[in-house]
Amino acid sequence: MDYEKWSLNAWKNMFKEIYEDRNLPFTPDQVLHRLIEETAELVKPILTVNIKDIQWHLADVIAWVCAFATKYDIDLDEVMFSKYVEKTPGKPPGQTPLSTFAVIGRGRPENLEDWQSLLNHLYREENENNPPTLMLLRLMQDIGITSRKLRARENPKEIRNKLVGILGWTIAIANKFQIPLHEITWNKYSNMCWRCQGKPCRCFKLATLFISYSEETAEQMKMIRRMLDESNLKAKILEDLGSAFRRNRVVEAFNAISESDGAIVLLGKEWSANVNAELIEIFRAFDKGNVKIYAKAVSDSERDPRLKDLLKDVEQLHEIYYYPDDEKLQEIVMNNLTDKLRELHELTK
Ligand SMILES: [Zn+2]
């Protein structure tokens, strides 16, 4: 695969193409905040040595390192070469620089794997002796120093140099757990956003909403569609196909979901295999903030046990709005839409 040969800047460009629109309103400080958040996500999996989760979050750290490099216009290959090859760390000035030929078979690391091998060689002893928690602390320290330098509006060169440290420690952590960074990053971001599978990512947009409904919530669907029309939002609804148990509807629904930016789910008392399938697809496709679930407030005995169980599961990860009547539903949906649109407006202003 091509990505195996990608330079650091090629990875940076891939993330730029996926997330440039989304990151456009972010200042460098805000991008760094996201990097801090993602690094914090590594704490638990590293403490519990959960390799799968370490891989999952390391890919995000790489994504936000690249986003920062894009925002701050950093040539990743160049800054890494300058720090780790030109002036080999730990060696007094004047001493022969490290022979990269001996380690990776060429004079200059060309891809992520080369960098991993080279840094593994350079820091073999430290990496063997350092516990991974200490490496994570060093990574956080470099992010903290970068943050301070950014706040103090220091020379951009200083900030570029610090980013090298961040990338260096990220690679060190990957080496510690023998995780091939290019593989795990590609597994999560194969030239598209892992969540919406879009390039560019459309997780942050809200122009078209998919409305998932069943036969008993068809009237509520119509009401909400009128509200969306008034808010200049587009609704994607599979009204023509009805809510019957048709195989076609599932295929059509998945297409409609992939063309939408978010979803409104209307649940009543009855269970429907279609709505269930749609709900799973909706959770897969959209950012949590772009999905709103509304369920009719009824007593437990009135609701189909299968739907009751489903709601219980969903409640673990998502807020469900229970509505007693249509009037209340309208009010909650309107409030949610207004909040969401305001939030997006803030983000893109
Ligand atoms: Zn996305």
Boltz pocket constraint, residues with backbone or C-beta under 6 A from the ligand:
constraints:
  - pocket:
      binder: B
      contacts: [[A, 193], [A, 194], [A, 195], [A, 196], [A, 197], [A, 198], [A, 201], [A, 202], [A, 203], [A, 204]]
      max_distance: 6.0
